[in-house]
Amino acid sequence: MIIKPRIRGFICTTAHPAGCKANVDGQIEYVREQTPLPDGAFKNVLVLGCSGGYGLACRIVAAFGCGASTLGVSFEKQPTETKTATAGWYNNAAFEAAAAEVGLYANTLDGDAFADAMRERVIDTLKSDMGPVDLVVYSLASPVRQHPRTGVLHRSAIKPLGEALDIKSVHVDRGEVVQVNLDPATPEETADTVAVMGGEDWEYWMQALAEAGVLAPGCKTVAFTYIGTELTWPIYWDGTLGQAKLDLDRASGAINERLEPLGGEARVAVLKAIVSQASSAIPVVPLYVALLFKVMKEQGLHEEVIAHIHRLFATQLAADGALRLDDEGRIRMDNLELSEAVQAEVKRRWPLVSTANLDELGDLTGFREDFLKIFGFGFCGVDYDADVDPTLGREGSS
């Protein structure tokens, strides 16, 4: 079939296998071109949420930067002869093929990472194939979570707290700067958001792995958060999302206590703003990101996802020097985004930006391009008019 992007709301319902492969291969090549990371910094790495964004980048850096064996977990839709898979399914296939070419162990388990059954599958795989892990990356991104203990299905709600919010945003498809009015979250919506995006599931994972004896001495674990600036705080850090992210901090402390006998460590890492399915759906954020990326590119400070994660490994996770920590003990990787020169210029442009001058003050075109690349579209060297097999010739795709 000939595969073209089909956009519906904040998602693309198709993905291009050759484009996804180009995305993975490009990130691998970037890592190979960098100064080598400390040899053997990590030997066995588990990535929960491995199929895209920061999780995929972590897996690539662990494997091709550290030479680590990797086990990934993600929940993907398989392809049929007439429908494409999710982009993550193609990303996983491309990563596993690239790892096999250089003799690296890489295995991906498909299913609900929130379920206890998946924890059992991971533990069984580690015991039979890999051995104890020395790094666990928690990078799950889902709008819903069925609680493994209660069976309750929790749905997150990205809303402000306390009172209605009227704030500037952008309609990405139309390229129009608009004002949006958002109702405040109810206590139940806030609790649900914390249940989905907070730290409880991270704790469940580390508890299960520790009790099964599959954590190596000195094991590290990291989960990701975003803080941003006062421009996005009303909908992000001061909203339901912020409550969930604060719960990650709580979980980090609890996990540290559990890892103390192993000499292990749990950290929350504050990363930069990126274009993702999640960020595209959050009001205000696409406009902020469009302005931010324009400014950072002008100042020579912009990082793609893989570059950002490589810097995390090179300077924090795999390094022997002092960590860049804030008062809450979080690793701060958003230092370039929050630099005075960048933020001063973004804040100067924020009240000025309108539909008429959006292309001048922001980079909405780049935002759209990055969004399509998530699904494998827009890569040089890929023939998007070619007839391709969406199943990649794999038996069992249904």
C-alpha positions as CSV (number, residue, x, y, z in Angstrom):
1,M,0.0,0.0,0.0
2,I,1.0,3.6,-0.5
3,I,1.1,5.2,3.0
4,K,0.3,8.9,3.5
5,P,-0.2,10.8,6.8
6,R,-3.8,10.9,8.1
7,I,-4.3,13.4,10.8
8,R,-7.2,13.2,13.2
9,G,-7.2,15.6,16.1
10,F,-3.9,15.3,17.9
11,I,-2.8,12.0,16.4
12,C,-1.7,10.6,13.1
13,T,-3.6,7.4,12.4
14,T,-1.0,6.1,10.0
15,A,2.7,5.4,10.2
16,H,5.4,4.8,7.6
17,P,7.7,1.8,8.2
18,A,10.5,3.1,6.1
19,G,10.2,6.6,7.6
20,C,10.2,5.1,11.1
21,K,13.3,3.1,10.2
22,A,15.0,6.3,8.9
23,N,14.2,8.0,12.3
24,V,15.7,5.2,14.3
25,D,18.7,4.8,12.0
26,G,19.4,8.6,12.2
27,Q,19.4,8.6,16.0
28,I,21.7,5.6,16.1
29,E,24.1,7.4,13.7
30,Y,24.0,10.4,15.9
31,V,25.1,8.4,18.9
32,R,27.8,6.7,17.0
33,E,29.2,10.1,16.0
34,Q,29.5,11.3,19.5
35,T,32.4,10.9,22.0
36,P,32.1,7.4,23.3
37,L,30.4,7.0,26.7
38,P,32.3,5.2,29.5
39,D,32.8,1.6,28.5
40,G,30.4,-0.7,30.2
41,A,28.6,2.2,32.1
42,F,25.5,0.1,31.8
43,K,25.3,-3.6,30.8
44,N,21.6,-4.5,31.1
45,V,19.0,-1.8,30.7
46,L,15.2,-2.0,31.0
47,V,13.2,0.7,29.3
48,L,9.5,1.0,30.2
49,G,7.9,2.9,27.4
50,C,10.6,2.2,24.8
51,S,8.9,2.8,21.5
52,G,9.2,6.6,20.9
53,G,10.3,9.9,22.2
54,Y,12.6,10.0,25.2
55,G,12.2,6.2,25.9
56,L,13.3,5.2,22.5
57,A,16.2,7.7,22.6
58,C,17.3,6.2,26.0
59,R,17.3,2.7,24.5
60,I,19.3,3.8,21.6
61,V,21.9,5.6,23.7
62,A,22.1,2.6,26.1
63,A,22.7,0.2,23.3
64,F,24.8,2.1,20.8
65,G,26.5,4.4,23.3
66,C,27.1,2.0,26.2
67,G,26.9,-1.4,24.4
68,A,24.1,-2.5,26.7
69,S,21.7,-5.3,26.3
70,T,18.2,-3.8,26.4
71,L,14.7,-5.1,27.2
72,G,11.9,-2.7,26.2
73,V,8.2,-2.6,27.1
74,S,5.6,-0.8,25.0
75,F,1.9,-1.2,24.0
76,E,1.5,-1.1,20.2
77,K,-1.0,-1.9,17.5
78,Q,0.2,-4.5,15.0
79,P,-0.2,-4.0,11.2
80,T,-2.5,-5.8,8.8
81,E,-2.2,-6.0,5.1
82,T,-4.4,-3.0,4.8
83,K,-3.6,-0.9,7.9
84,T,-0.3,0.3,9.3
85,A,1.0,-0.4,12.7
86,T,1.6,2.3,15.3
87,A,4.8,4.2,14.8
88,G,6.2,2.5,17.9
89,W,5.8,-1.0,16.4
90,Y,7.9,0.1,13.5
91,N,10.4,1.8,15.7
92,N,10.8,-1.3,17.8
93,A,11.3,-3.5,14.7
94,A,14.0,-1.1,13.3
95,F,15.8,-0.9,16.6
96,E,15.9,-4.7,17.1
97,A,17.2,-5.2,13.6
98,A,19.9,-2.6,14.0
99,A,20.9,-4.1,17.4
100,A,21.0,-7.6,15.9
101,E,23.4,-6.4,13.1
102,V,26.0,-5.5,15.7
103,G,25.4,-8.4,18.0
104,L,23.5,-6.6,20.8
105,Y,20.8,-8.3,22.7
106,A,17.5,-6.5,22.2
107,N,14.0,-7.8,23.1
108,T,10.7,-6.0,23.2
109,L,7.6,-7.1,25.1
110,D,4.3,-5.8,23.8
111,G,1.5,-5.2,26.2
112,D,0.1,-3.1,29.1
113,A,3.0,-2.0,31.2
114,F,0.7,-1.0,34.0
115,A,-0.4,-4.7,34.5
116,D,1.2,-7.0,37.0
117,A,1.2,-9.7,34.3
118,M,3.7,-7.6,32.3
119,R,5.9,-7.2,35.4
120,E,5.9,-11.0,35.6
121,R,6.9,-11.3,31.9
122,V,9.7,-8.9,32.3
123,I,11.1,-10.6,35.4
124,D,10.9,-14.0,33.7
125,T,12.7,-12.6,30.7
126,L,15.4,-11.0,32.8
127,K,16.0,-14.2,34.7
128,S,16.2,-16.4,31.5
129,D,17.9,-14.1,29.0
130,M,19.7,-11.1,30.5
131,G,20.3,-11.2,34.3
132,P,20.0,-8.2,36.7
133,V,19.6,-4.8,35.3
134,D,21.7,-1.8,36.3
135,L,19.4,0.9,34.8
136,V,15.6,1.1,34.7
137,V,14.2,3.9,32.6
138,Y,10.6,4.8,33.4
139,S,9.2,6.6,30.4
140,L,5.5,5.6,30.1
141,A,3.1,8.0,28.5
142,S,-0.5,7.0,28.4
143,P,-3.8,8.9,29.0
144,V,-5.4,5.9,30.8
145,R,-4.3,3.3,33.4
146,Q,-6.2,0.4,34.6
147,H,-5.1,0.0,38.2
148,P,-3.7,-3.5,38.7
149,R,-4.9,-3.8,42.3
150,T,-8.4,-2.3,42.1
151,G,-9.3,-2.8,38.4
152,V,-10.5,0.8,38.2
153,L,-9.8,2.5,34.9
154,H,-8.3,6.0,35.5
155,R,-8.4,8.7,32.8
156,S,-6.1,11.7,33.0
157,A,-7.5,15.2,32.6
158,I,-5.2,18.1,31.6
159,K,-6.8,21.0,33.3
160,P,-6.0,24.0,35.6
161,L,-6.7,23.9,39.3
162,G,-8.9,26.1,41.3
163,E,-10.5,28.4,38.7
164,A,-11.1,28.6,34.9
165,L,-8.2,29.6,32.8
166,D,-8.2,32.0,29.8
167,I,-4.9,31.8,28.0
168,K,-3.2,32.2,24.6
169,S,-2.7,29.1,22.5
170,V,-2.4,28.1,18.8
171,H,-4.6,25.9,16.6
172,V,-1.8,23.8,15.0
173,D,-3.7,22.7,11.9
174,R,-5.0,26.2,11.0
175,G,-1.9,28.1,12.2
176,E,-4.1,30.5,14.2
177,V,-3.2,32.1,17.5
178,V,-6.3,31.8,19.7
179,Q,-7.6,32.4,23.3
180,V,-8.8,29.2,25.0
181,N,-10.9,28.9,28.1
182,L,-10.4,25.9,30.2
183,D,-12.6,24.8,33.1
184,P,-10.8,23.8,36.3
185,A,-10.4,20.1,37.2
186,T,-12.6,18.4,39.8
187,P,-10.9,16.7,42.7
188,E,-11.8,13.4,41.1
189,E,-10.1,14.4,37.8
190,T,-7.0,15.5,39.7
191,A,-6.8,12.2,41.5
192,D,-7.3,10.3,38.3
193,T,-4.5,12.2,36.6
194,V,-2.1,11.5,39.5
195,A,-3.1,7.8,39.3
196,V,-2.2,7.7,35.6
197,M,0.8,9.9,35.4
198,G,2.1,10.0,39.0
199,G,4.7,7.8,40.6
200,E,2.7,4.8,42.0
201,D,3.3,2.6,39.0
202,W,7.1,3.4,39.0
203,E,7.1,2.3,42.6
204,Y,5.2,-0.9,41.7
205,W,7.8,-1.7,39.1
206,M,10.8,-1.1,41.3
207,Q,9.2,-3.1,44.2
208,A,8.6,-6.1,41.9
209,L,12.0,-6.0,40.3
210,A,13.7,-5.7,43.7
211,E,11.7,-8.5,45.3
212,A,12.5,-10.8,42.3
213,G,16.2,-10.1,42.7
214,V,16.7,-8.8,39.2
215,L,18.3,-5.4,40.2
216,A,22.0,-5.3,40.1
217,P,24.1,-3.8,42.9
218,G,24.2,0.0,42.3
219,C,21.2,-0.1,40.0
220,K,19.9,3.3,38.9
221,T,16.4,4.2,37.9
222,V,15.2,7.4,36.3
223,A,11.8,8.9,35.5
224,F,11.1,12.0,33.5
225,T,9.3,15.2,34.2
226,Y,8.8,18.7,32.8
227,I,8.6,21.9,34.7
228,G,8.8,24.7,32.1
229,T,8.3,28.4,32.9
230,E,5.5,30.7,34.1
231,L,4.2,30.8,30.5
232,T,3.1,27.2,30.7
233,W,2.7,26.8,34.5
234,P,-1.1,27.6,34.6
235,I,-1.9,24.5,32.5
236,Y,1.1,22.4,33.3
237,W,3.0,22.7,36.6
238,D,0.2,24.5,38.5
239,G,-2.5,22.2,37.0
240,T,-3.4,18.5,37.2
241,L,-0.2,17.5,35.4
242,G,1.9,19.3,38.0
243,Q,0.2,17.3,40.7
244,A,1.1,14.1,38.9
245,K,4.7,15.2,38.5
246,L,5.0,16.1,42.1
247,D,3.9,12.6,42.9
248,L,6.9,11.4,40.9
249,D,9.1,13.3,43.4
250,R,7.4,11.4,46.3
251,A,7.9,8.1,44.5
252,S,11.6,8.9,43.9
253,G,12.1,9.2,47.6
254,A,10.3,6.0,48.4
255,I,12.2,4.1,45.7
256,N,15.5,5.4,47.1
257,E,14.7,3.9,50.4
258,R,14.0,0.6,48.7
259,L,17.2,0.7,46.7
260,E,19.4,1.6,49.7
261,P,20.5,-2.0,50.5
262,L,21.7,-2.3,46.9
263,G,23.5,1.0,46.8
264,G,21.1,2.0,44.1
265,E,19.6,5.4,43.3
266,A,16.3,6.8,41.9
267,R,16.2,10.2,40.3
268,V,13.6,12.3,38.5
269,A,15.1,14.1,35.5
270,V,13.7,17.4,34.3
271,L,13.9,17.4,30.5
272,K,13.3,20.0,27.8
273,A,10.1,20.7,25.9
274,I,9.7,18.5,22.8
275,V,7.1,17.9,20.1
276,S,5.2,14.7,21.0
277,Q,1.7,13.4,20.8
278,A,1.2,14.4,24.4
279,S,2.6,17.9,24.1
280,S,0.5,18.5,20.9
281,A,-2.7,17.9,22.9
282,I,-1.9,20.2,25.8
283,P,-3.3,23.7,25.3
284,V,-0.7,26.5,25.4
285,V,2.2,24.2,25.0
286,P,2.4,24.1,21.1
287,L,2.5,27.9,21.0
288,Y,5.2,28.0,23.7
289,V,7.2,25.3,21.9
290,A,6.9,27.0,18.5
291,L,8.4,30.2,20.0
292,L,10.9,28.4,22.1
293,F,12.3,26.3,19.2
294,K,12.6,29.4,17.0
295,V,14.6,31.2,19.7
296,M,16.8,28.3,20.6
297,K,17.6,27.6,16.9
298,E,18.5,31.3,16.5
299,Q,20.8,31.1,19.5
300,G,22.3,27.8,18.4
301,L,21.0,26.0,21.5
302,H,18.3,23.7,20.1
303,E,18.6,20.0,20.8
304,E,16.8,17.2,19.1
305,V,15.5,14.4,21.4
306,I,18.4,12.1,20.8
307,A,21.0,14.9,21.5
308,H,19.2,15.8,24.7
309,I,19.2,12.2,26.0
310,H,22.8,11.6,24.9
311,R,23.7,14.6,27.0
312,L,21.7,13.2,29.9
313,F,23.7,9.9,29.8
314,A,27.1,11.6,29.1
315,T,26.9,14.2,31.8
316,Q,24.6,12.7,34.5
317,L,23.6,9.0,34.3
318,A,26.9,7.5,33.0
319,A,29.3,10.1,34.4
320,D,31.3,10.0,37.6
321,G,31.1,13.8,38.3
322,A,28.6,15.7,40.4
323,L,25.0,15.7,39.2
324,R,23.2,18.9,38.2
325,L,20.5,18.8,40.9
326,D,17.9,21.2,42.1
327,D,16.7,21.6,45.7
328,E,14.3,18.7,45.3
329,G,17.1,16.4,44.1
330,R,15.9,16.3,40.5
331,I,18.5,16.1,37.7
332,R,18.1,19.4,35.7
333,M,18.5,18.9,32.0
334,D,16.4,21.9,31.0
335,N,19.2,24.4,31.7
336,L,19.5,25.4,28.0
337,E,15.7,26.0,27.7
338,L,15.6,28.0,30.9
339,S,18.8,30.0,30.2
340,E,18.2,33.7,30.8
341,A,18.9,34.7,27.1
342,V,16.4,32.1,25.8
343,Q,13.6,32.8,28.3
344,A,13.9,36.6,28.0
345,E,13.4,36.4,24.3
346,V,10.5,33.9,24.5
347,K,8.8,36.1,27.1
348,R,9.3,39.2,24.9
349,R,7.6,37.5,22.0
350,W,4.8,35.9,23.9
351,P,2.5,39.0,24.2
352,L,3.4,40.1,20.7
353,V,2.6,36.8,18.8
354,S,-0.5,36.7,16.7
355,T,-1.7,34.7,13.7
356,A,-0.3,37.4,11.4
357,N,3.3,37.3,12.7
358,L,3.5,33.6,14.0
359,D,5.9,32.6,11.2
360,E,8.2,35.5,12.1
361,L,8.2,35.0,15.8
362,G,7.8,31.2,16.0
363,D,8.5,28.0,14.2
364,L,5.1,26.4,13.7
365,T,6.4,24.9,10.5
366,G,9.1,23.1,12.4
367,F,6.6,22.0,15.0
368,R,4.4,20.4,12.3
369,E,7.4,18.8,10.7
370,D,8.6,17.3,14.0
371,F,5.1,16.0,14.7
372,L,4.9,14.2,11.4
373,K,8.4,12.7,11.9
374,I,7.0,11.0,15.0
375,F,5.0,8.8,12.6
376,G,7.8,8.4,10.0
377,F,6.8,11.1,7.6
378,G,9.1,13.9,6.2
379,F,12.5,12.1,6.1
380,C,14.9,12.7,3.3
381,G,15.7,9.6,1.2
382,V,12.3,7.9,1.9
383,D,10.1,7.3,-1.2
384,Y,6.7,8.1,0.2
385,D,5.1,7.2,-3.2
386,A,6.4,3.7,-3.1
387,D,4.2,0.7,-2.6
388,V,5.2,-0.8,0.8
389,D,4.2,-3.8,2.8
390,P,2.9,-2.5,6.2
391,T,3.5,-5.9,7.8
392,L,7.2,-5.8,6.9
393,G,6.6,-9.4,5.8
394,R,6.2,-10.6,9.4
395,E,4.0,-13.6,10.0
396,G,1.6,-13.2,12.8
397,S,0.7,-9.5,12.1
398,S,-3.1,-9.4,12.3
